[in-house]
Amino acid sequence: MPKPRLERLLIVLGSLVLLSFGAIGVLTVTRGTPVKYVLAEGDADGAPAVSDSLFARTFELFTGTHLDPGNNAEAMLNGDGTYPRMWADLRAAQQTVTVQMYYSQPGAVADTMAAVLTELARRKVRVLFLLDAFGSQNLKKDWADRLRAAGVEIGLLRQLHWYSIHNATDRSHVRVIVIDGKVGYTGGYGLADYWLGDGHHDDQWRESNVRFTGPVVLQLQAAFSAAWAEATGNLVIGDLFFPRAVHRTMTGSMEAGLLYTSPTTGSTPAERFIALTISGARKSLYITNSYFVPDDDFRRMLIQAVHRGVDVRVLTVGAKTDVKTTWYAGRFRYEELMKGGVKVYEYQPTMIHSKTIVADGLWSSVGSMNFDNRSMAFNNESNLVVLNPVFGQMMDSTFMDDLRYSTQMSLVEFGKRGQVERFKERVCALLGRLL
């Protein structure tokens, strides 16, 4: 074969290979989740209700999350309701503290965390501190260096290298604080000063976190240990971090588990959790989520729940959101949801960053998982799930209180928005799987 012809052939083949890899990359970062329907074959009543004992068993089988008895859980609302208690619990640590953060930036919260962890390490408490390499990149190097000098062990999770570029979209959005293997915190909090305050004023984010005790704390510890092993190569086990006494002193009244989800191909535990929760609601389904971009299938499931007689309400961000593209993408679907009977509200005072669900005042979730494709297909997430009427009714009350500071969207008023807004919504909706 003549040399010019061979060169042209190689160029064509090389271009095809590059295009193929490009297509694979695009498909990888835009993959969705495949569950379209929940079919309870052979069951005339449909999927098990959250009040049915079969629901808990079904949830365990399809998400891998075990529900333990003997726990206690308390909602920690906003910075005012979270950080003072958190700092007190951390300072009371005797043996171990594990902390995992996704988002961090310099400020008073980060400095307080550093001061507390430094104090603990100097008291010879074993402190493991895991930071997401992407979400915590704004922290200064000398901030971390001072912690290391005090004896705090620090790991960086999912640092970006040339050989891991294909996994760049797989982030760990998890929040973990575990004290002595006995007290746990998760939610949407981070190390940034806008998490301070009461959640009703500008620059004071409305947040929902949860503090819990009992056997479920060890599930949160295991989630941390898995991430620590990924970052450092060390899988932490043993009685120091997983005390046997926790299982011998189950004094709490709540059944709870830690939904820890990981990026994977195909159907994900996060997706199955959402599908089972929607299909299990019989009376009410109250969803609060900062980044609410449900895909076609979840929108259909929510509307089907309304048709079953469920009071379905969604509380999400208003114009004061920190991510306008996600807000516009979610708004593109408001009319479809409202026509289907779903009540949609936007929080007005400030950014709402909460991620909670409560079904029938019985089945609740508080954690880090957003109602979007990124959380369900790409991220590690941590959510405490609780099957308990006392906790569920408290979640209902919190939801209803938040509605006092929110505007319910109406088809008539929403239909009056301008063409520029509609264009932004349509364009952002095209990016829905990436947001």
Secondary structure, 3 states (H helix, E strand, C coil): CCHHHHHHHHHHHHHHHHHHHHHHHHHHHCCCCCCCCCCCCCCCCCCCCCCCHHHHHHHHHHHCCCCEEEEEEEEEEHHHHHHHHHHHHHHCCCCEEEEEECCECCCHHHHHHHHHHHHHHHCCCEEEEEEECCCCCCCCHHHHHHHHHHCCEEEEECCCCHHHHHHCCCCECCCEEEECCCEEEEECCCECHHHCCCCCECCECECEEEEEECCHHHHHHHHHHHHHHHHHCCCCCCCCCCCCHHHHCCCCCEEEEEEEECCCCCCCHHHHHHHHHHHHCCCEEEEEECCECCCHHHHHHHHHHHHCCCEEEEEECCCCCCCHHHHHHHHCCHHHHHHCCCEEEEECCCCECCEEEEECCCEEEEECCCECHHHHHHCEEEEEEEECHHHHHHHHHHHHHHHCCEEECCHHHHCCCCHHHHHHHHHHHHCCCCC
